[in-house]
Amino acid sequence: MNPTLASFISLLLLAGWTAAPCRGAISAVRRTAPAQPVPAAGAAQRAPTHANVAYGKHERQVLDFYKAKSDKPAPVVFYIHGGGWVSGDKARVGGLESFLAAGLSVVSINYRYSTQAHLAGVKPPVQWPLADAARALQFVRSKATEWNLDKQRIGATGGSAGACSSLWLAFHDDMADAKSADPIARESTRLWCAAVQGAQTSLDPQQLKEWTPNSRYGGHAFGFMPDPKDTKTRDTQFAAFLAAREEVLPWIKMYSPYEHVSAGDPPVYLHYSAPPALGQEQKDPTHTANYGVKLEEKCKATGLECELVYPGAPRVKHANLVDYLVATLKGPHPRQPAAPR
């Protein structure tokens, strides 16, 4: 891939947008639906069916809902924006028109930033954005009848931190509380699938250093950020994070997606804009395909379906995450064989 294009895609990920991959980089792909490129900055996007629906009390705990035309309950694309958990917004959803045209409703969420959690004394700060993702998912399920949704067929997607949150939901045990007096809390947090872009699959600094020697991301999730009011300080304390690994290991095991992979989890699709190079420094270590290679290894060892896509990747079945989500959310249950024809 052209280095300029790769850098541009990385910027899109950091801004929280989901882009379709460079199609010239992938061959022999089975297409299932036309891909919808991300709208250019400033381009018009249709208004949500319901905008800024509150799923909590904080100003950031709101979501937008785009309703697909469907005679039966529609599958749902659950979009979590990127931005390192310190920035970004739900306003732009890549592939929106393709999803709606295919009969998939779309939800795009905002969530409390980790920096807001840090300033509030919450430990670890990543608790807020991930807890909000789970709560928003439960809220959407509680709206299934009102919004004509298939509450089983929900696929999470997003780029960068939104991708990490999506994978955390995909692999985490169900967080439903059957005994809760709150009906929303009784709803499931399990997904049908997840399809993500530029995902950080682990938050363990030791793993990250082994996979990519110049890793710098993740410390802020656990409070290693000198000034939570200045997002430019986000990735400045990786060495301190690595040195304190044993101290924060219980938190890492709670919030790193890699730690939750187990049999019976839903299938995932991982897209990266550049090929992997394990053990080598990367131009963009925060979104390197090295993350995907190691997660794919663990998924295969656990018996889970994981489609890893990057320029030149083998065994690519879907050109991009839009194609994957349309095919998977409208197909047979991903953990069951297809019915005989």
C-alpha positions in Angstrom: 0.0 0.0 0.0 1.2 3.5 -0.8 2.7 5.0 2.5 0.7 8.2 2.1 -2.6 6.2 1.9 -1.6 4.1 4.9 -1.0 7.2 6.9 -4.3 8.7 5.8 -6.2 5.5 6.9 -4.4 5.6 10.3 -5.6 9.2 10.8 -9.1 8.2 10.0 -8.9 5.4 12.6 -7.7 7.8 15.3 -10.5 10.2 14.4 -13.0 7.4 15.0 -14.0 6.7 11.4 -14.3 3.2 9.8 -12.9 3.0 6.3 -13.1 0.3 3.7 -9.7 -1.1 2.8 -7.8 -0.4 -0.4 -9.4 -2.9 -2.8 -6.5 -3.1 -5.0 -4.5 -4.7 -2.2 -6.9 -7.7 -1.9 -7.6 -10.2 -4.6 -9.7 -13.3 -5.0 -12.4 -12.0 -2.6 -15.9 -13.2 -2.4 -18.1 -10.1 -2.5 -21.5 -10.1 -0.7 -22.6 -6.5 -0.8 -21.2 -3.2 -2.3 -18.9 -1.5 0.1 -19.7 2.1 1.2 -16.7 4.3 1.6 -16.5 6.6 4.6 -18.0 10.0 3.8 -15.3 12.7 3.4 -14.9 15.1 6.2 -17.8 17.6 6.1 -19.9 15.4 3.7 -23.6 15.2 4.6 -24.9 12.1 6.4 -28.6 11.4 6.9 -30.1 12.4 10.3 -30.7 9.6 12.8 -34.2 8.2 13.3 -33.6 9.0 16.9 -30.7 11.3 18.0 -28.9 11.6 21.3 -31.0 9.0 23.1 -29.8 8.8 26.7 -28.7 5.4 28.0 -27.3 6.9 31.2 -27.1 10.1 33.1 -23.8 11.5 31.9 -23.8 13.9 28.9 -21.6 11.4 26.9 -23.9 8.5 27.6 -26.1 9.0 24.5 -26.5 7.2 21.2 -28.0 7.7 17.7 -30.3 5.2 16.1 -30.8 4.7 12.4 -33.8 2.5 11.5 -33.7 0.2 8.5 -36.8 -0.5 6.5 -37.7 -4.1 7.4 -40.9 -6.1 7.7 -39.2 -8.3 10.4 -36.9 -7.4 13.3 -33.7 -6.1 11.8 -30.2 -7.1 12.7 -28.1 -4.3 14.3 -24.7 -2.8 13.6 -23.4 -1.4 16.9 -20.8 1.2 16.1 -18.3 2.4 18.7 -16.1 5.3 17.6 -12.4 5.5 18.0 -10.1 8.1 19.4 -8.1 6.3 22.0 -10.9 6.5 24.5 -9.9 10.2 25.0 -11.6 11.8 21.9 -14.0 11.1 19.0 -17.7 11.2 18.5 -20.6 9.1 17.2 -21.6 11.6 14.5 -20.1 9.7 11.5 -20.6 6.1 10.7 -18.7 4.5 7.9 -20.8 2.3 5.7 -24.1 3.7 7.0 -26.0 3.7 3.7 -24.8 0.2 2.8 -26.0 -1.2 6.1 -29.4 0.4 5.9 -29.8 -0.6 2.2 -29.1 -4.2 3.3 -31.8 -4.1 6.0 -29.5 -3.6 9.0 -30.4 -1.0 11.5 -27.5 1.0 13.0 -26.7 2.3 16.5 -23.7 4.7 17.1 -22.7 5.4 20.6 -20.9 8.0 22.6 -19.3 7.0 25.9 -17.4 8.6 28.8 -13.8 9.2 28.0 -11.0 7.5 30.0 -9.7 11.0 30.7 -13.0 11.9 32.4 -12.7 8.8 34.5 -9.1 9.6 35.4 -10.1 13.1 36.6 -13.0 11.6 38.6 -10.6 9.2 40.4 -12.0 6.1 38.7 -9.5 3.2 38.7 -8.7 2.0 36.1 -9.9 4.8 33.8 -10.7 2.4 31.0 -13.5 1.1 33.2 -15.8 3.9 32.0 -15.7 3.6 28.2 -15.9 -0.2 28.4 -18.7 -0.2 30.9 -20.6 2.3 28.8 -20.2 0.1 25.7 -21.8 -2.8 27.6 -24.6 -0.7 29.1 -25.4 0.9 25.7 -25.6 -2.6 24.2 -28.0 -3.7 26.9 -30.1 -0.5 26.4 -30.4 -1.2 22.6 -31.6 -4.7 23.4 -34.2 -3.3 25.7 -35.5 -1.3 22.7 -35.9 -4.3 20.5 -39.7 -4.3 20.3 -40.0 -0.5 20.0 -37.3 -0.2 17.3 -38.1 -3.4 15.5 -34.7 -5.0 16.2 -33.5 -8.6 16.2 -31.9 -8.5 19.7 -29.8 -11.7 18.9 -28.2 -10.5 15.7 -26.1 -7.6 16.9 -22.6 -7.1 15.5 -20.1 -4.6 17.0 -17.8 -2.5 14.9 -15.4 0.4 15.2 -11.8 1.6 14.6 -8.9 1.7 17.0 -10.2 2.1 20.6 -13.7 1.5 19.2 -12.3 -1.8 17.8 -10.8 -2.7 21.1 -14.1 -2.1 22.9 -15.9 -4.2 20.3 -13.6 -7.1 20.8 -13.8 -6.8 24.6 -17.6 -7.1 24.2 -17.2 -10.0 21.8 -15.0 -12.1 24.0 -16.3 -11.2 27.5 -18.6 -13.5 29.3 -22.2 -12.3 29.4 -22.5 -9.4 31.9 -26.3 -9.6 32.2 -27.5 -9.5 35.8 -30.6 -11.7 35.9 -31.4 -10.7 39.5 -31.2 -6.9 38.9 -34.2 -4.7 39.6 -33.2 -2.7 36.5 -34.6 -4.4 33.4 -31.8 -3.0 31.2 -29.2 -4.6 33.3 -30.9 -8.0 32.8 -30.3 -7.8 29.1 -27.4 -9.8 27.5 -24.1 -8.2 26.4 -23.2 -11.1 24.0 -22.7 -10.4 20.3 -23.4 -12.2 17.1 -20.1 -11.1 15.7 -17.6 -8.2 15.6 -15.8 -6.6 12.6 -13.2 -4.0 13.4 -10.5 -1.8 11.9 -7.0 -1.2 13.4 -7.8 -3.0 16.6 -5.7 -3.1 19.7 -6.3 -6.7 20.7 -4.2 -6.7 23.9 -3.5 -4.1 26.6 -0.7 -6.1 28.2 2.5 -4.0 27.9 4.7 -7.1 28.0 2.9 -8.8 25.2 2.9 -5.5 23.2 6.6 -5.1 23.6 7.3 -8.6 22.4 5.0 -8.3 19.4 6.0 -4.7 18.5 9.2 -3.4 20.1 8.2 0.3 19.7 4.8 -0.1 21.2 3.6 3.0 23.1 -0.2 2.6 23.6 -2.3 1.5 26.5 -0.9 3.0 29.6 -3.5 5.7 29.8 -6.2 3.1 30.1 -4.8 2.2 33.5 -3.9 5.7 34.7 -0.4 6.1 33.2 -1.0 9.5 31.8 0.6 12.6 33.3 -2.1 15.1 32.4 -5.6 13.8 31.6 -6.5 17.3 30.5 -4.0 17.2 27.7 -4.6 14.3 25.3 -1.1 14.8 23.8 0.3 13.2 26.9 -1.6 10.0 26.4 1.2 7.8 25.1 4.1 9.2 27.1 4.4 6.7 29.9 4.6 3.3 28.3 7.9 2.5 30.1 6.3 3.2 33.5 3.3 1.1 32.5 5.6 -1.8 31.6 7.5 -1.4 34.8 4.3 -1.5 36.8 2.8 -4.5 34.9 2.6 -6.9 37.8 0.9 -4.3 39.9 -1.9 -3.6 37.3 -2.1 -7.2 35.9 -5.5 -7.9 37.6 -6.9 -4.9 35.7 -5.2 -6.0 32.4 -6.9 -9.4 32.7 -10.2 -7.7 33.2 -10.0 -5.2 30.3 -7.7 -6.7 27.7 -9.7 -8.5 24.9 -7.0 -11.1 24.4 -7.5 -12.3 28.0 -11.2 -13.1 27.4 -11.0 -15.3 24.3 -12.7 -18.7 25.0 -14.6 -21.4 23.3 -18.1 -20.4 22.2 -17.2 -16.8 21.6 -18.6 -15.1 18.4 -16.5 -14.9 15.2 -14.5 -11.8 14.5 -13.2 -9.9 11.4 -10.0 -7.9 11.8 -8.8 -5.4 9.2 -5.4 -3.6 9.1 -4.0 -1.2 6.6 -0.5 -2.6 6.4 1.0 -6.1 6.6 2.3 -7.5 9.9 6.0 -7.8 10.9 6.2 -9.5 14.3 9.1 -8.5 16.5 9.9 -5.5 14.3 9.3 -1.8 15.0 6.3 -0.5 13.1 5.5 2.9 11.5 2.2 2.9 13.3 2.6 0.6 16.3 -0.8 1.6 17.8 -2.7 0.0 14.8 -0.2 -2.6 13.6 -1.4 -5.9 12.1 0.8 -7.6 14.6 -2.1 -7.3 17.0 -4.3 -9.2 14.6 -1.8 -12.0 14.0 -1.5 -12.8 17.6 -5.3 -12.7 18.2 -5.8 -14.9 15.2 -3.4 -17.4 16.7 -5.3 -17.5 19.9 -8.7 -17.7 18.2 -7.5 -20.7 16.1 -6.1 -22.4 19.2 -9.5 -21.9 20.8 -11.5 -23.0 17.8 -13.0 -19.6 17.0 -13.5 -18.1 13.6 -11.2 -15.2 12.9 -10.8 -13.5 9.5 -7.6 -11.4 9.4 -7.3 -9.0 6.5 -4.4 -6.8 5.5 -2.7 -6.1 2.1 -1.5 -9.4 0.8 -3.3 -11.5 3.4 -4.2 -15.1 2.5 -7.7 -16.6 2.8 -9.6 -13.4 2.6 -13.3 -14.0 2.2 -14.8 -10.5 2.6 -13.3 -7.4 1.1 -14.1 -5.2 4.1 -16.0 -5.1 7.3 -19.2 -3.8 5.7 -19.3 -6.9 3.5 -18.6 -9.1 6.5 -21.2 -7.6 8.7 -23.9 -7.7 6.1 -23.1 -11.4 5.3 -22.7 -12.5 8.9 -25.6 -10.6 10.5 -28.0 -11.9 7.8 -26.6 -15.4 7.7 -26.9 -18.5 9.9 -25.9 -18.4 13.5 -22.0 -18.1 13.4 -21.6 -20.8 16.1 -23.9 -23.3 14.3 -23.7 -25.0 10.9 -25.8 -23.7 8.1 -29.1 -25.6 7.6 -29.0 -28.1 4.7 -30.4 -26.8 1.4 
